[in-house]
Amino acid sequence: MTQGFREDQDPEITDSAIMPPKARLFKILGPGLITGASDDDPSGIATYSQAGAQFGYSLGWTLIYSLPLMIAIQMISARIGRTTGRGLAGILRLYYPNWLLQGAVALLLIANTINLGADLGAMGDALNLLLPGPVWLYVIFFGSLCIAMQVVFSYSRYVSILKWLTISLFAYIATLAVVHVDWHVMALQSFVPHFIWDEHFLPTVVAVFGTTISPYLFFWQSSEEAEDVQHYPVREKLLSAPEQGKSALDRIEIDTAAGMSFSNTIALAIMTTAAATFYVSGVHDIESSAQAARALEPLAGHFAAFIFTLGILGTGLLAVPVLAGSAAYAVGEALKWPVGFGRQVQEAKAFYATVVLATLVGMMINFSQINPIKALYWSAVLNGVVAVPIMIVMMLMAARKDILGRFAINGWLKFLGWVATGLMIVCVAAMFAGFFLPS
């Protein structure tokens, strides 16, 4: 898969004299951009819409103040992959107890599969709004399309498709532009945190943080950085080629900051749209992204609903492969399989089989008695809970010189990483405490 690549095609070493700045920027934006954009999947859209519908502008601060923390955590996961040439599961297998590895991978696989199934269902419902027809057929179509994207296309083509799919997120900026927003109230409540001590508020905060700072994003970005080491011939893991460190870490910083900023901006646009339409109209219960699109039409017009629906389809096509891929990376690294989309199917049969199986099980959830919407909400909460031990281990891992050598984290990156971890611990603890508050 590496044949035919030249040095000037690697965004870490491309000189601006060789490539125009805009083109080079697009090459630099890779794992971080895709990771951030995939965070705004149909299930995330449902979570952000529900938060806006139920609490108005009161939760905008969760997306603003989580941004630097999200950037730091994703930079740390990317650094682990680029430095060691392994994903998180691979490092867990080498340096930590087997029970921790298996538990983390199992929880990730369960949460990803539920999330993936809910995303496919949301995509089927969304297409049904635009083109009335059998939702089950649309679910099968989208599931098959996502499998084909990962199995049939070459790695470079696959990554390029994912990059272009991020454009679909601009649909939510367009939707926000056509609804009436009380910008004064929105700004006040978004920058000054509001807390409501009831049984619904804290689980929603954890769901938002669990959707925004999610374990599958850690596993995906670290594994993609490790895969890029194999894909670009001039790259070596930083432990073997420390002279590549500055250009590699500079690229990771730009890529991750851009991707996460894009992600949280879109999430805030979705939450604000829901607050400005559903909340002010007394609609406080949104169970899915498709329901949000359907309910938006009488409140904001056909154009807003149409664009919102197109966004669901685009983000689903982006997120489903990332969910299946991150699960396959984790399982494969835990079991010492050959992994990576840069490998031919014959070289990594078990890895690709896991991608296909996770997608098929996600499809089947939509034909079972399981309510994918309720499962989705609690999978978001589960993500928030599961993120805590994984973030703790990741922070300890990233500070170890016997793992990352001279590239072990310190300074502001280490500080923000621990702040993010502490925030998730406090939110989860407060949520469990909230279960015992009187209703």
LOZA-666993 format. One record per residue (C-alpha): residue number from 1; residue in three letters; x, y, z. Coordinates in steps of 0.02 Angstrom, whole numbers. Example, Ala and Ser with C-alpha at 12.3 -4.5 7.8 and 13.67 -1.06 7.14 Angstrom:
<pts>
nr|rest|c1|c2|c3
1|ALA|615|-225|390;
2|SER|684|-53|357;
</pts>
This chain:
<pts>
nr|rest|c1|c2|c3
1|MET|0|0|0;
2|THR|150|115|17;
3|GLN|211|97|-162;
4|GLY|207|256|-265;
5|PHE|217|379|-120;
6|ARG|348|517|-126;
7|GLU|423|614|18;
8|ASP|330|771|-32;
9|GLN|165|680|-9;
10|ASP|190|663|178;
11|PRO|107|812|264;
12|GLU|236|806|403;
13|ILE|380|847|287;
14|THR|298|936|139;
15|ASP|375|1107|107;
16|SER|256|1251|73;
17|ALA|361|1294|-80;
18|ILE|313|1126|-155;
19|MET|130|1131|-110;
20|PRO|12|1281|-92;
21|PRO|-32|1320|91;
22|LYS|-217|1276|72;
23|ALA|-178|1108|-8;
24|ARG|-47|1071|124;
25|LEU|-169|1114|263;
26|PHE|-294|989|192;
27|LYS|-158|856|194;
28|ILE|-108|901|373;
29|LEU|-289|881|430;
30|GLY|-311|694|446;
31|PRO|-340|585|600;
32|GLY|-383|736|709;
33|LEU|-509|809|587;
34|ILE|-593|641|554;
35|THR|-596|599|740;
36|GLY|-674|766|786;
37|ALA|-802|762|645;
38|SER|-855|584|684;
39|ASP|-896|641|860;
40|ASP|-1048|732|788;
41|ASP|-1130|572|729;
42|PRO|-1320|546|725;
43|SER|-1318|485|904;
44|GLY|-1220|639|956;
45|ILE|-1343|748|861;
46|ALA|-1484|665|961;
47|THR|-1393|695|1125;
48|TYR|-1356|878|1086;
49|SER|-1534|905|1022;
50|GLN|-1608|829|1180;
51|ALA|-1495|936|1289;
52|GLY|-1551|1095|1198;
53|ALA|-1734|1045|1198;
54|GLN|-1737|1002|1383;
55|PHE|-1625|1137|1456;
56|GLY|-1620|1274|1324;
57|TYR|-1454|1367|1313;
58|SER|-1404|1311|1488;
59|LEU|-1284|1174|1432;
60|GLY|-1188|1270|1300;
61|TRP|-1047|1293|1426;
62|THR|-1013|1106|1424;
63|LEU|-954|1119|1243;
64|ILE|-856|1280|1265;
65|TYR|-760|1232|1421;
66|SER|-733|1052|1366;
67|LEU|-644|1106|1206;
68|PRO|-467|1132|1273;
69|LEU|-486|974|1376;
70|MET|-546|876|1225;
71|ILE|-399|941|1122;
72|ALA|-275|891|1257;
73|ILE|-344|715|1278;
74|GLN|-347|683|1091;
75|MET|-171|753|1070;
76|ILE|-112|633|1204;
77|SER|-193|483|1119;
78|ALA|-120|538|951;
79|ARG|53|559|1029;
80|ILE|46|382|1098;
81|GLY|9|310|926;
82|ARG|137|416|832;
83|THR|275|386|960;
84|THR|255|199|986;
85|GLY|179|144|820;
86|ARG|40|58|919;
87|GLY|-137|100|967;
88|LEU|-200|111|1147;
89|ALA|-251|-72|1153;
90|GLY|-79|-125|1094;
91|ILE|6|-26|1233;
92|LEU|-119|-91|1362;
93|ARG|-78|-269|1308;
94|LEU|110|-241|1328;
95|TYR|116|-144|1491;
96|TYR|-44|-173|1591;
97|PRO|-142|-319|1669;
98|ASN|-241|-426|1549;
99|TRP|-404|-399|1647;
100|LEU|-390|-211|1618;
101|LEU|-359|-235|1432;
102|GLN|-502|-359|1409;
103|GLY|-623|-255|1513;
104|ALA|-585|-94|1418;
105|VAL|-599|-178|1248;
106|ALA|-761|-269|1293;
107|LEU|-846|-110|1355;
108|LEU|-785|-14|1202;
109|LEU|-851|-150|1086;
110|ILE|-1023|-152|1170;
111|ALA|-1041|39|1172;
112|ASN|-978|56|992;
113|THR|-1095|-78|925;
114|ILE|-1248|-1|1009;
115|ASN|-1195|171|950;
116|LEU|-1166|105|774;
117|GLY|-1337|21|769;
118|ALA|-1424|179|828;
119|ASP|-1331|281|697;
120|LEU|-1385|164|558;
121|GLY|-1565|172|619;
122|ALA|-1558|362|624;
123|MET|-1489|366|446;
124|GLY|-1631|253|388;
125|ASP|-1760|364|472;
126|ALA|-1678|520|400;
127|LEU|-1680|454|221;
128|ASN|-1861|404|247;
129|LEU|-1901|588|280;
130|LEU|-1825|636|112;
131|LEU|-1875|483|13;
132|PRO|-2021|389|94;
133|GLY|-1989|203|89;
134|PRO|-1949|52|197;
135|VAL|-1831|104|337;
136|TRP|-1765|-74|356;
137|LEU|-1705|-71|175;
138|TYR|-1617|96|204;
139|VAL|-1531|25|359;
140|ILE|-1466|-122|259;
141|PHE|-1410|-6|119;
142|PHE|-1312|110|232;
143|GLY|-1236|-34|330;
144|SER|-1179|-117|168;
145|LEU|-1111|48|101;
146|CYS|-1009|78|260;
147|ILE|-938|-99|252;
148|ALA|-891|-73|70;
149|MET|-803|91|108;
150|GLN|-687|2|230;
151|VAL|-660|-163|141;
152|VAL|-655|-114|-43;
153|PHE|-565|54|-50;
154|SER|-378|77|-27;
155|TYR|-321|162|132;
156|SER|-280|328|48;
157|ARG|-447|332|-43;
158|TYR|-540|283|116;
159|VAL|-459|423|218;
160|SER|-493|546|77;
161|ILE|-679|499|76;
162|LEU|-690|522|265;
163|LYS|-609|694|251;
164|TRP|-733|752|119;
165|LEU|-880|686|221;
166|THR|-835|810|358;
167|ILE|-907|946|245;
168|SER|-1080|878|285;
169|LEU|-1065|953|459;
170|PHE|-1084|1128|386;
171|ALA|-1268|1083|367;
172|TYR|-1290|1128|551;
173|ILE|-1213|1300|527;
174|ALA|-1337|1328|385;
175|THR|-1481|1269|496;
176|LEU|-1428|1384|638;
177|ALA|-1426|1531|516;
178|VAL|-1613|1515|480;
179|VAL|-1681|1499|657;
180|HIS|-1709|1641|780;
181|VAL|-1580|1636|919;
182|ASP|-1578|1750|1070;
183|TRP|-1391|1779|1056;
184|HIS|-1380|1880|1217;
185|VAL|-1457|1742|1324;
186|MET|-1362|1609|1227;
187|ALA|-1194|1695|1257;
188|LEU|-1231|1728|1441;
189|GLN|-1284|1551|1481;
190|SER|-1148|1472|1372;
191|PHE|-1004|1563|1456;
192|VAL|-1074|1561|1634;
193|PRO|-1105|1381|1688;
194|HIS|-1282|1342|1749;
195|PHE|-1321|1193|1861;
196|ILE|-1491|1117|1897;
197|TRP|-1490|987|2035;
198|ASP|-1618|863|1975;
199|GLU|-1621|683|1916;
200|HIS|-1615|729|1731;
201|PHE|-1484|866|1727;
202|LEU|-1331|770|1786;
203|PRO|-1358|616|1674;
204|THR|-1378|737|1527;
205|VAL|-1216|826|1571;
206|VAL|-1127|657|1581;
207|ALA|-1208|605|1415;
208|VAL|-1145|765|1333;
209|PHE|-970|742|1402;
210|GLY|-977|555|1361;
211|THR|-1024|597|1182;
212|THR|-895|736|1169;
213|ILE|-749|653|1260;
214|SER|-780|474|1208;
215|PRO|-670|319|1226;
216|TYR|-688|265|1045;
217|LEU|-609|430|991;
218|PHE|-453|391|1095;
219|PHE|-434|218|1019;
220|TRP|-469|279|841;
221|GLN|-347|425|838;
222|SER|-204|330|919;
223|SER|-228|185|798;
224|GLU|-240|299|647;
225|GLU|-77|385|695;
226|ALA|3|214|713;
227|GLU|-66|162|544;
228|ASP|-1|319|460;
229|VAL|174|269|518;
230|GLN|153|113|410;
231|HIS|68|207|267;
232|TYR|198|344|240;
233|PRO|367|263|198;
234|VAL|472|405|268;
235|ARG|391|398|439;
236|GLU|455|295|583;
237|LYS|388|284|758;
238|LEU|463|426|859;
239|LEU|547|306|980;
240|SER|655|249|833;
241|ALA|668|418|745;
242|PRO|661|557|876;
243|GLU|722|682|746;
244|GLN|548|673|668;
245|GLY|471|726|833;
246|LYS|452|914|806;
247|SER|367|904|636;
248|ALA|259|757|692;
249|LEU|198|840|853;
250|ASP|171|1007|765;
251|ARG|60|919|636;
252|ILE|-35|827|774;
253|GLU|-64|990|868;
254|ILE|-134|1080|714;
255|ASP|-237|930|657;
256|THR|-311|894|828;
257|ALA|-348|1075|875;
258|ALA|-435|1103|708;
259|GLY|-534|940|717;
260|MET|-595|962|896;
261|SER|-635|1147|872;
262|PHE|-738|1102|719;
263|SER|-824|963|815;
264|ASN|-876|1069|964;
265|THR|-928|1216|855;
266|ILE|-1048|1104|761;
267|ALA|-1110|1024|923;
268|LEU|-1145|1197|995;
269|ALA|-1238|1244|835;
270|ILE|-1348|1090|853;
271|MET|-1383|1121|1037;
272|THR|-1419|1305|1004;
273|THR|-1537|1263|861;
274|ALA|-1633|1144|975;
275|ALA|-1641|1274|1114;
276|ALA|-1701|1411|996;
277|THR|-1838|1302|920;
278|PHE|-1891|1156|1029;
279|TYR|-1859|1228|1203;
280|VAL|-1945|1395|1171;
281|SER|-2093|1304|1091;
282|GLY|-2117|1187|1238;
283|VAL|-2048|1032|1150;
284|HIS|-1934|958|1283;
285|ASP|-1918|775|1232;
286|ILE|-1816|730|1077;
287|GLU|-1774|546|1064;
288|SER|-1679|540|899;
289|SER|-1594|648|770;
290|ALA|-1728|602|642;
291|GLN|-1865|657|764;
292|ALA|-1771|820|786;
293|ALA|-1769|847|597;
294|ARG|-1955|804|585;
295|ALA|-2003|921|728;
296|LEU|-1896|1061|658;
297|GLU|-2000|1085|500;
298|PRO|-2157|1164|577;
299|LEU|-2048|1271|691;
300|ALA|-1911|1331|572;
301|GLY|-1971|1286|397;
302|HIS|-1941|1153|266;
303|PHE|-1766|1216|219;
304|ALA|-1700|1199|397;
305|ALA|-1773|1025|416;
306|PHE|-1704|972|245;
307|ILE|-1527|1032|281;
308|PHE|-1533|957|457;
309|THR|-1583|789|380;
310|LEU|-1444|793|250;
311|GLY|-1321|822|392;
312|ILE|-1381|664|480;
313|LEU|-1344|561|324;
314|GLY|-1171|635|298;
315|THR|-1117|622|479;
316|GLY|-1182|443|488;
317|LEU|-1078|391|337;
318|LEU|-928|468|424;
319|ALA|-958|399|599;
320|VAL|-1012|219|567;
321|PRO|-845|168|489;
322|VAL|-752|255|630;
323|LEU|-853|163|763;
324|ALA|-829|-6|678;
325|GLY|-646|32|641;
326|SER|-601|87|817;
327|ALA|-681|-72|887;
328|ALA|-585|-179|762;
329|TYR|-420|-92|803;
330|ALA|-447|-121|990;
331|VAL|-498|-304|973;
332|GLY|-360|-340|847;
333|GLU|-222|-260|949;
334|ALA|-283|-347|1107;
335|LEU|-277|-517|1020;
336|LYS|-114|-482|924;
337|TRP|-196|-487|752;
338|PRO|-126|-397|601;
339|VAL|-230|-236|599;
340|GLY|-255|-85|488;
341|PHE|-350|-24|336;
342|GLY|-183|-7|247;
343|ARG|-173|-197|240;
344|GLN|-257|-303|109;
345|VAL|-406|-406|167;
346|GLN|-303|-566|146;
347|GLU|-171|-496|264;
348|ALA|-292|-447|403;
349|LYS|-442|-561|385;
350|ALA|-489|-558|571;
351|PHE|-476|-369|578;
352|TYR|-591|-343|429;
353|ALA|-707|-480|493;
354|THR|-726|-382|655;
355|VAL|-770|-224|556;
356|VAL|-902|-319|458;
357|LEU|-970|-411|611;
358|ALA|-985|-253|716;
359|THR|-1080|-168|575;
360|LEU|-1194|-318|547;
361|VAL|-1235|-331|734;
362|GLY|-1272|-145|734;
363|MET|-1390|-171|588;
364|MET|-1476|-316|678;
365|ILE|-1510|-207|831;
366|ASN|-1633|-112|722;
367|PHE|-1731|-274|691;
368|SER|-1734|-332|873;
369|GLN|-1842|-292|1023;
370|ILE|-1707|-178|1092;
371|ASN|-1756|5|1087;
372|PRO|-1606|81|999;
373|ILE|-1649|257|1056;
374|LYS|-1653|213|1241;
375|ALA|-1499|104|1218;
376|LEU|-1416|250|1131;
377|TYR|-1444|371|1275;
378|TRP|-1375|250|1402;
379|SER|-1230|205|1288;
380|ALA|-1185|390|1292;
381|VAL|-1192|385|1482;
382|LEU|-1093|222|1479;
383|ASN|-962|308|1370;
384|GLY|-945|441|1504;
385|VAL|-923|311|1640;
386|VAL|-804|201|1539;
387|ALA|-700|353|1491;
388|VAL|-646|379|1672;
389|PRO|-536|223|1697;
390|ILE|-473|232|1517;
391|MET|-423|415|1537;
392|ILE|-336|379|1702;
393|VAL|-235|237|1625;
394|MET|-199|339|1468;
395|MET|-133|485|1571;
396|LEU|-21|370|1673;
397|MET|34|283|1513;
398|ALA|77|445|1423;
399|ALA|187|506|1567;
400|ARG|292|347|1570;
401|LYS|465|369|1495;
402|ASP|484|181|1476;
403|ILE|337|188|1353;
404|LEU|355|358|1266;
405|GLY|537|398|1303;
406|ARG|579|582|1281;
407|PHE|403|611|1212;
408|ALA|317|574|1378;
409|ILE|193|714|1415;
410|ASN|227|858|1534;
411|GLY|183|1040|1561;
412|TRP|17|1111|1498;
413|LEU|-30|953|1403;
414|LYS|-14|845|1558;
415|PHE|-107|974|1663;
416|LEU|-255|988|1544;
417|GLY|-261|800|1524;
418|TRP|-280|776|1710;
419|VAL|-407|918|1722;
420|ALA|-511|829|1588;
421|THR|-495|665|1682;
422|GLY|-543|748|1847;
423|LEU|-693|831|1765;
424|MET|-757|664|1702;
425|ILE|-733|586|1876;
426|VAL|-831|729|1958;
427|CYS|-972|720|1829;
428|VAL|-993|532|1844;
429|ALA|-986|539|2035;
430|ALA|-1115|681|2037;
431|MET|-1227|583|1919;
432|PHE|-1228|431|2032;
433|ALA|-1258|542|2182;
434|GLY|-1402|623|2088;
435|PHE|-1489|455|2074;
436|PHE|-1519|466|2261;
437|LEU|-1592|641|2259;
438|PRO|-1779|652|2286;
439|SER|-1874|673|2121;
</pts>
